[in-house]
Amino acid sequence: HVQLVESGGGLVQAGGSLRLSCAASGRTLSRNTMGWFRQAPGKEREFVATINWSGGSTYYADSVKGRFAISRGNAKNPVYLQMNSLKPEDTAVYYCAAQERPFGYTSYAKNDYNYWGQGTQVTVSS
């Protein structure tokens, strides 16, 4: 049973930074593509960033390109999201996600991810 737990969210002023972590248990995800998604109140969950198993391929939503950076970690914390130059429109619950099949391609599609965390709140004040 795979469990993902996000941490690192909080309240920050516009222009500030946060680093999100994703802790994994139940199986190692070091060979699995992982991603970050977010959901603002009243909106659909949207793609933020994804990284392949080796870390050699990353892909970002246009809205965060140049400000956010996704990176691989270790077996216990397989993925991070560094968020810089935060804007009020970045306010959302952020979710960590993982593909079940190893060595998969990076993807912005929610349906390509099989495991999800419960989310961590990020609030950016103006």
Stockholm file with secondary structure:
# STOCKHOLM 1.0

chainA/1-126         HVQLVESGGGLVQAGGSLRLSCAASGRTLSRNTMGWFRQAPGKEREFVATINWSGGSTYYADSVKGRFAISRGNAKNPVYLQMNSLKPEDTAVYYCAAQERPFGYTSYAKNDYNYWGQGTQVTVSS
#=GR chainA/1-126 SS CCEEEEECCEEEETTCCEEEEEEEESSCCTTSCEEEEEECTTSCCEEEEEECTTSCCEEECTTTTTTEEEEECCSSSCEEEEECSCCGGGCEEEEEEECSSTTCCCCCCGGGCCEECCCEEEEEEC
#=GC SS_cons         CCEEEEECCEEEETTCCEEEEEEEESSCCTTSCEEEEEECTTSCCEEEEEECTTSCCEEECTTTTTTEEEEECCSSSCEEEEECSCCGGGCEEEEEEECSSTTCCCCCCGGGCCEECCCEEEEEEC
//
